[in-house]
Amino acid sequence: MHSLQSILAGGRRRVARRAFRIPFLMYGMLSVCFGLAMYLFGVVLVVPRYLMGLNAYLLSFNEWIVWYSGIPIITGFGLALGDLLFLFGIKRRHNHVRVDDIDNRELTVALTAYNDEESIGSAVSDFLSHPLVRRVIVVSNNSVDATFERAAAAGAIAVNEPNQGYGHCVLRCLSEAVDYEDTDLIVLCEGDRTFRAFDIDKLAAFAPHADIVNGTRTVERLREYSTQLSTFMYYGNLFVGKLLEAKHLGRSTITDVGTTYKLLRKSSLARLLPQLSPGVNLEFNAHFLDAALDNGLAVVECPITFHERVGISKGGNTSDLRALRVGCRMMIGIIFGWRWLAR
């Protein structure tokens, strides 16, 4: 009898833990956004009703859209407030200020590169000049220019990743870097000169508090004017970041899901690597953060500087339209799972 009671109690605790992990705030945000979209669509319908003489045909539908848009809005607010008022404290209960000093502060830097011959040499030289950097690895993702040769000439360990795609390139970077036994910290970045080695000091300062220090480009005074991060991309990136934060409420503060500048503990990365899907392409950074938080890793953000790119961008920020597609795919992965995006 006592054993049965213990089993039932354990089952109730597991159900409670699963309930506490349900991202009610995320679902609430999405529900409110859907309701607002319905309402705005109803407002826009006024134009064809009166200017195109379609009032008799559209009036009832217009009224229905506006009236029932309140249902997802109220439902969303209820879910969000329930999570924030009743579950937030429980979800944060196990949080504490972690101070886990790192004896070996030397770093292995891994840079992604694709047709970056104009920038890769100076990027490698910049990172190699930092006193904490022991080596720089450059993974060229089938570059058709002189990226590989210029990286090697600048002193990097040059590697080619034959599987095309950003996810494959990043995973190869991390897999190469984790094999070195003489460094406990890994910096992931890219070779287009949008980031600088001097920010390693900032990232390293947060390393005792986290498994992953994620650089954020959202601090206004730290961004140059002429970067790839347009106003539309800036706020879209912030929205997706807050969606991810809402999914893992109480676990981290996320303002930048698209940044490629990160510092990682090698021991934590070794646990995370099997959970990552290289088939996720330009959305990989959001996938990486989602997987890290889902696996209980501590993620802390750190403001970094963001500079004008050298050369032509090949990523998701070549235009606002392409950035919108990448952002929508990030949201699909966060909400429905990344298997839908893996190729």
MARPA-983890 format. One line per 10 residues: number of its first residue (from 1); their letters; for each residue y, z, x of C-alpha. Coordinates in pm, 1 decimal. Layout:
NUM	a	Y:Z:X ~ ...
//
This chain:
1	mhslqsilag	0.0:0.0:0.0 ~ 234.3:92.5:279.0 ~ 149.6:-232.9:456.6 ~ 225.0:-434.3:141.0 ~ 561.4:-261.3:103.9 ~ 644.7:-342.7:466.5 ~ 555.6:-707.5:414.2 ~ 769.3:-728.0:99.3 ~ 1059.7:-555.8:273.0 ~ 1033.6:-795.4:565.8
11	grrrvarraf	1029.3:-1089.8:326.4 ~ 1342.5:-964.7:151.9 ~ 1519.7:-927.9:486.9 ~ 1427.2:-1284.2:584.6 ~ 1554.4:-1416.8:250.0 ~ 1876.9:-1219.6:297.1 ~ 1925.1:-1357.1:648.2 ~ 1873.2:-1712.0:521.5 ~ 2122.5:-1650.6:241.0 ~ 2380.0:-1520.7:486.4
21	ripflmygml	2340.3:-1840.3:690.2 ~ 2413.4:-2067.9:395.0 ~ 2751.0:-2230.4:472.8 ~ 2923.5:-2148.6:143.7 ~ 3267.5:-2195.2:299.1 ~ 3178.0:-2545.1:417.0 ~ 3044.8:-2641.8:75.5 ~ 3353.0:-2489.0:-82.1 ~ 3585.5:-2692.6:139.9 ~ 3401.0:-3012.3:50.7
31	svcfglamyl	3404.3:-2928.9:-320.2 ~ 3780.3:-2863.6:-318.7 ~ 3842.4:-3188.1:-130.2 ~ 3630.6:-3379.3:-381.3 ~ 3818.2:-3225.8:-674.7 ~ 4156.5:-3305.3:-519.7 ~ 4043.3:-3663.4:-457.7 ~ 3945.6:-3689.6:-826.6 ~ 4283.7:-3555.6:-933.6 ~ 4478.0:-3790.8:-705.9
41	fgvvlvvpry	4270.5:-4083.0:-831.5 ~ 4365.2:-3981.4:-1184.4 ~ 4732.4:-3978.3:-1086.6 ~ 4704.4:-4325.7:-931.9 ~ 4549.2:-4458.1:-1255.3 ~ 4889.2:-4413.3:-1418.9 ~ 5005.0:-4728.1:-1237.6 ~ 4761.2:-4978.2:-1397.2 ~ 4787.9:-4797.3:-1731.2 ~ 5161.2:-4855.8:-1769.9
51	lmglnaylls	5246.5:-5139.4:-1533.8 ~ 4949.7:-5360.0:-1618.2 ~ 4923.7:-5282.6:-1987.8 ~ 4582.2:-5114.0:-1961.3 ~ 4674.8:-4784.7:-2123.1 ~ 4446.6:-4837.4:-2422.1 ~ 4147.2:-4900.2:-2195.5 ~ 4208.1:-4638.2:-1927.5 ~ 4369.4:-4345.5:-2111.2 ~ 4050.4:-4160.9:-2208.1
61	fnewivwysg	3891.6:-4214.2:-1867.0 ~ 4215.1:-4105.6:-1696.5 ~ 4229.8:-3786.8:-1900.8 ~ 3863.0:-3714.6:-1824.8 ~ 3914.1:-3757.1:-1448.2 ~ 4219.9:-3530.4:-1438.3 ~ 4070.1:-3266.7:-1667.4 ~ 3731.9:-3238.8:-1494.5 ~ 3876.6:-3250.8:-1143.5 ~ 3938.0:-2879.8:-1191.7
71	ipiitgfgla	3564.6:-2803.5:-1195.1 ~ 3490.2:-2885.6:-828.4 ~ 3823.1:-2733.1:-725.1 ~ 3751.4:-2398.9:-893.2 ~ 3387.4:-2407.4:-780.2 ~ 3495.3:-2476.4:-425.1 ~ 3746.9:-2193.1:-421.3 ~ 3478.6:-1961.8:-559.3 ~ 3229.8:-2054.0:-288.2 ~ 3491.0:-2027.1:-12.2
81	lgdllflfgi	3629.6:-1693.1:-130.8 ~ 3279.2:-1554.7:-177.5 ~ 3194.2:-1639.3:181.5 ~ 3522.7:-1506.7:319.9 ~ 3547.2:-1189.7:110.0 ~ 3183.8:-1077.6:89.7 ~ 2978.3:-1241.3:364.9 ~ 3224.6:-1292.8:649.7 ~ 3199.3:-933.1:769.3 ~ 2819.9:-947.3:768.7
91	krrhnhvrvd	2815.4:-1278.4:956.8 ~ 3049.1:-1136.3:1223.1 ~ 2872.2:-802.1:1247.9 ~ 2673.7:-888.0:1559.4 ~ 2974.8:-1036.2:1739.6 ~ 3100.8:-848.2:2040.9 ~ 3326.3:-925.7:2333.1 ~ 3079.5:-1048.9:2590.8 ~ 3152.0:-984.6:2957.1 ~ 2868.3:-1131.4:3159.0
101	didnreltva	2993.3:-1181.3:3511.4 ~ 2870.9:-1479.7:3709.1 ~ 2782.6:-1411.8:4071.4 ~ 2769.5:-1778.0:4173.8 ~ 3085.0:-1946.7:4046.4 ~ 3023.5:-2280.3:4217.5 ~ 2990.2:-2581.4:3988.5 ~ 2810.3:-2908.8:3948.5 ~ 3036.9:-3163.1:3778.6 ~ 2879.9:-3446.8:3578.0
111	ltayndeesi	3096.9:-3741.1:3469.9 ~ 3008.8:-4006.0:3212.9 ~ 3129.5:-4356.8:3297.8 ~ 3117.7:-4700.8:3139.7 ~ 3312.1:-4983.3:3304.5 ~ 3551.7:-4733.8:3463.5 ~ 3601.3:-4899.3:3802.7 ~ 3979.1:-4848.7:3783.4 ~ 3955.2:-4471.7:3744.7 ~ 3620.5:-4342.4:3865.9
121	gsavsdflsh	3709.9:-4321.5:4235.3 ~ 4018.8:-4107.2:4179.8 ~ 3835.6:-3896.2:3919.6 ~ 3555.9:-3818.4:4166.7 ~ 3804.5:-3738.9:4443.8 ~ 3999.5:-3510.5:4210.2 ~ 3696.3:-3305.3:4112.4 ~ 3553.5:-3293.4:4465.3 ~ 3884.0:-3150.1:4587.5 ~ 3844.1:-2840.3:4369.4
131	plvrrvivvs	3716.8:-2543.5:4574.4 ~ 3453.4:-2442.4:4316.1 ~ 3294.4:-2787.8:4290.8 ~ 2981.8:-2829.6:4501.9 ~ 2898.4:-3185.1:4391.9 ~ 2997.1:-3455.9:4144.8 ~ 2740.4:-3663.4:3959.7 ~ 2848.2:-3988.1:3795.5 ~ 2620.8:-4142.9:3534.9 ~ 2707.8:-4507.8:3479.5
141	nnsvdatfer	2585.1:-4633.3:3143.2 ~ 2494.2:-4990.4:3245.7 ~ 2845.5:-5065.4:3368.0 ~ 2895.5:-5434.3:3444.5 ~ 3184.0:-5376.4:3684.4 ~ 3199.3:-5182.5:4012.8 ~ 3188.5:-4833.9:3856.1 ~ 2860.3:-4738.7:4025.2 ~ 2967.4:-4856.8:4370.9 ~ 3313.2:-4697.6:4356.5
151	aaaagaiavn	3171.4:-4365.7:4239.9 ~ 2928.9:-4359.6:4531.1 ~ 3199.8:-4463.7:4776.8 ~ 3419.4:-4172.9:4657.5 ~ 3140.8:-3924.8:4737.6 ~ 2963.7:-3886.5:4403.7 ~ 2591.3:-3889.0:4338.4 ~ 2578.1:-4212.6:4139.7 ~ 2307.7:-4261.6:3875.1 ~ 2254.6:-4542.9:3626.5
161	epnqgyghcv	2141.1:-4468.2:3270.7 ~ 1968.8:-4780.6:3133.3 ~ 1966.0:-4669.1:2767.9 ~ 2296.7:-4777.7:2619.1 ~ 2502.5:-4529.4:2420.3 ~ 2722.3:-4227.3:2478.3 ~ 2452.5:-3980.5:2370.1 ~ 2208.1:-4119.6:2625.4 ~ 2475.1:-4104.7:2896.8 ~ 2573.1:-3743.0:2823.8
171	lrclseavdy	2213.7:-3625.4:2804.0 ~ 2139.9:-3790.9:3137.9 ~ 2445.4:-3616.8:3288.1 ~ 2324.4:-3278.2:3168.4 ~ 1963.5:-3343.1:3269.5 ~ 2068.4:-3442.1:3620.4 ~ 2303.8:-3145.6:3662.4 ~ 2060.7:-2881.5:3539.2 ~ 1811.4:-2966.1:3815.4 ~ 2030.3:-2828.0:4095.2
181	edtdlivlce	1931.7:-2471.9:4181.1 ~ 2238.7:-2383.7:4389.7 ~ 2488.4:-2380.9:4099.7 ~ 2479.6:-2175.0:3779.9 ~ 2768.0:-2353.5:3608.3 ~ 2797.3:-2716.2:3498.5 ~ 3109.9:-2905.3:3401.0 ~ 3072.2:-3207.1:3173.9 ~ 3360.0:-3451.9:3169.6 ~ 3432.3:-3824.6:3186.0
191	gdrtfrafdi	3562.4:-4048.9:3456.8 ~ 3863.0:-4209.1:3289.0 ~ 4122.9:-3961.8:3424.8 ~ 4214.9:-3820.0:3084.2 ~ 4116.8:-3478.4:3223.4 ~ 4201.1:-3305.3:3551.1 ~ 4007.8:-3083.4:3789.7 ~ 4274.3:-2809.1:3793.7 ~ 4170.1:-2714.2:3439.6 ~ 3837.3:-2593.3:3581.2
201	dklaafapha	4017.0:-2267.1:3667.7 ~ 4096.9:-2216.6:3299.4 ~ 3744.4:-2298.1:3183.6 ~ 3588.3:-2075.2:3450.0 ~ 3807.3:-1783.3:3341.7 ~ 3632.5:-1787.4:3002.9 ~ 3281.9:-1835.0:3145.9 ~ 3191.8:-1460.4:3143.9 ~ 3249.8:-1457.4:2767.7 ~ 3043.9:-1759.3:2661.1
211	divngtrtve	2752.5:-1991.5:2712.3 ~ 2976.5:-2293.7:2653.6 ~ 3350.8:-2317.6:2712.7 ~ 3480.0:-2610.9:2510.4 ~ 3811.0:-2759.5:2620.0 ~ 4050.7:-2820.7:2333.9 ~ 4323.4:-3087.6:2337.6 ~ 4507.0:-2945.9:2035.4 ~ 4782.6:-2753.8:2216.1 ~ 5090.7:-2969.8:2173.5
221	rlreystqls	5265.3:-2892.1:2501.7 ~ 4949.9:-2974.9:2698.6 ~ 4912.9:-3331.0:2566.0 ~ 5095.2:-3625.9:2711.5 ~ 5273.3:-3848.1:2461.0 ~ 5083.3:-4168.3:2533.0 ~ 4721.2:-4060.3:2497.7 ~ 4439.2:-4200.0:2286.1 ~ 4470.1:-3906.3:2047.3 ~ 4696.9:-4046.6:1775.4
231	tfmyygnlfv	4842.7:-3824.1:1503.8 ~ 4574.7:-3944.6:1260.3 ~ 4296.3:-3870.4:1511.0 ~ 4449.9:-3534.1:1598.4 ~ 4441.8:-3402.6:1242.2 ~ 4112.5:-3572.6:1159.3 ~ 3955.5:-3409.4:1463.1 ~ 4101.3:-3074.0:1358.7 ~ 3960.2:-3112.3:1005.2 ~ 3609.5:-3192.0:1133.2
241	gklleakhlg	3637.6:-2898.9:1373.0 ~ 3722.2:-2662.6:1088.9 ~ 3434.7:-2805.7:884.5 ~ 3198.5:-2720.8:1171.0 ~ 3357.8:-2377.7:1202.9 ~ 3305.5:-2320.8:830.7 ~ 2938.7:-2418.0:865.0 ~ 2893.4:-2151.9:1133.2 ~ 3136.7:-1899.6:987.7 ~ 3194.1:-1602.3:1214.7
251	rstitdvgtt	3032.2:-1769.2:1515.8 ~ 3319.9:-1953.4:1681.2 ~ 3667.6:-2101.7:1647.2 ~ 3656.2:-2482.5:1662.3 ~ 3965.0:-2703.9:1675.8 ~ 3836.6:-2998.5:1881.7 ~ 3496.2:-3159.2:1823.6 ~ 3572.2:-3475.7:2017.1 ~ 3662.3:-3337.3:2357.2 ~ 3433.2:-3429.4:2645.0
261	ykllrkssla	3548.8:-3156.1:2884.8 ~ 3312.5:-2856.9:2879.0 ~ 3183.2:-2583.3:3105.8 ~ 2825.3:-2468.8:3050.6 ~ 2592.9:-2202.8:3182.6 ~ 2285.8:-2371.1:3328.2 ~ 2048.6:-2112.5:3179.1 ~ 2186.2:-2172.9:2829.1 ~ 2188.7:-2550.2:2872.2 ~ 1819.6:-2549.2:2964.6
271	rllpqlspgv	1745.5:-2392.6:2623.7 ~ 1970.9:-2636.5:2440.4 ~ 1862.9:-2967.9:2595.3 ~ 1538.8:-3005.8:2390.6 ~ 1744.2:-2967.9:2070.4 ~ 1975.2:-3261.0:2146.7 ~ 1918.7:-3614.5:2023.2 ~ 2040.2:-3886.1:2262.4 ~ 2030.7:-4137.4:1976.2 ~ 2350.3:-3982.8:1836.6
281	nlefnahfld	2617.7:-4204.6:1986.6 ~ 2995.2:-4149.9:1971.7 ~ 2946.5:-3841.3:1754.0 ~ 2746.7:-3665.1:2027.1 ~ 3006.6:-3400.1:2112.1 ~ 3007.5:-3270.9:1752.9 ~ 2626.1:-3281.8:1755.1 ~ 2625.7:-3083.4:2080.6 ~ 2848.9:-2806.6:1941.2 ~ 2657.7:-2793.4:1612.1
291	aaldnglavv	2325.4:-2759.0:1794.7 ~ 2467.6:-2494.5:2029.6 ~ 2596.1:-2278.0:1744.0 ~ 2278.2:-2330.7:1544.2 ~ 2077.3:-2200.6:1840.8 ~ 2285.2:-1886.1:1875.9 ~ 2484.7:-1984.8:2183.5 ~ 2831.6:-1840.5:2229.8 ~ 3100.5:-2111.1:2219.8 ~ 3459.1:-2032.4:2320.4
301	ecpitfherv	3749.9:-2279.0:2321.1 ~ 4000.2:-2308.3:2602.5 ~ 4324.9:-2513.0:2597.2 ~ 4323.9:-2795.5:2852.1 ~ 4564.8:-3070.4:2948.7 ~ 4510.5:-3422.3:2815.4 ~ 4644.7:-3725.9:2999.7 ~ 4686.7:-4097.9:2952.4 ~ 4369.1:-4292.2:3012.9 ~ 4329.1:-4523.3:3312.4
311	giskggntsd	4184.1:-4853.3:3195.0 ~ 4069.6:-4958.8:2847.8 ~ 3902.1:-4713.5:2610.8 ~ 3553.0:-4799.6:2489.0 ~ 3497.0:-4491.3:2274.7 ~ 3571.2:-4391.4:1918.5 ~ 3947.4:-4375.7:1966.2 ~ 4024.1:-4743.3:2023.2 ~ 4180.9:-4754.0:1674.7 ~ 4240.5:-4521.7:1381.1
321	lralrvgcrm	3989.6:-4719.0:1172.3 ~ 3715.3:-4676.0:1429.7 ~ 3807.3:-4309.3:1466.0 ~ 3776.1:-4272.1:1087.5 ~ 3424.2:-4414.9:1098.0 ~ 3326.7:-4182.4:1382.1 ~ 3480.2:-3884.1:1199.5 ~ 3293.6:-3967.3:878.9 ~ 2968.6:-3995.2:1072.7 ~ 3040.1:-3657.2:1233.9
331	migiifgwrw	3079.6:-3505.7:887.6 ~ 2753.3:-3665.4:773.3 ~ 2575.9:-3513.0:1072.0 ~ 2729.5:-3169.0:1018.6 ~ 2653.0:-3163.4:645.4 ~ 2323.1:-3350.8:613.9 ~ 2173.0:-3328.5:962.9 ~ 2190.6:-3542.7:1275.0 ~ 1859.3:-3720.4:1222.9 ~ 2042.9:-3959.8:990.8
341	lar	2259.4:-4079.1:1281.8 ~ 2001.6:-4088.3:1561.1 ~ 1904.0:-4441.9:1656.9
//
